[in-house]
Amino acid sequence: MLPLTLTVPSLAALPAAAARLQAAIAEAGCAVIAFEGEMGAGKTTLIRALAGALGVADDVSSPTFALVNEYRDARDTPIYHFDFYRIDSIAEAEQMGAAEYLDSGYLCLVEWPARVAALLPVPHLEVRIQVLPDETREIELKIIN
């Protein structure tokens, strides 16, 4: 199944894309999911849809200033959501305990992963979102070894 490319023509198609992403995460067996895409590509929106598919009841929002939000899925298992856009250095990420979260074995959803690339475990699942000229999103899923 992986690598896989999904086309999301509208917000209405996000739940189906999130279900496919959930299945890809299960298949990949990776706890760390790296979401790549330009500002406004829909990383947080896709994570919100994925969290809903996983049974998260909380309001899912980008942890832009907090750096990490913790949610609980339908089985009461932690899910960690990171936004490293405002991180200044790997040292700052290490000081906030990013390595421990990423090595925890719990699902970690990481926005702006390139800023902490040295901390990402191998393998991990990359979710690359590209905005096409007609505003359709193309989502590429692949395992990074």
Secondary structure, DSSP 8 states (H G I E B T S, - for coil): --SEEEEE-SGGGHHHHHHHHHHHHHHHT-SEEEEE--TTSSHHHHHHHHHHHTT--S-----TTTSEEEEE-TTS-EEEEEE-TT---HHHHHHTTHHHHHTSSSEEEEESGGGGGGGS-SSEEEEEEEE-TTS-EEEEEEEE-
